[in-house]
C-alpha cells in the first residue's frame, strides 16, 4: 500500500471512487487536499481535507470494499 498526495489530474478518479463507494457528500474541489491509498495501480482509499474557516476539516474518508476491515482507515 502506498499513500500519495492527490494531483489535479486525479480529481475525476477520486470523484468516481467516491461515487463507487456511495459517498453522498460534497464533490471534490480543486482546493481540497486529497490523500490516496494505492494498492498497486488501483485506489484503495481516499481521505480529503477541506479548508473551512481557516482550518482543514476531514471529509470524505472512503475505503474500497475489498480493503475494509484491514486496518487501512485506522
C-alpha angles and dihedrals in degrees: 000000000000125000118211137176109252117251125216091250090057097057093094090053090049091051090048089051091051090050091049091051092049095246109166100186130109117309119259112275127206091243093056119106106230127192119193129200110210128200101196103308098337128089109247097175145356133207121188127197114197125197110241125168093335096315136091112243122200109239136163103015104177133170125197111251091242090061101041119120090022097104096259094124096041 
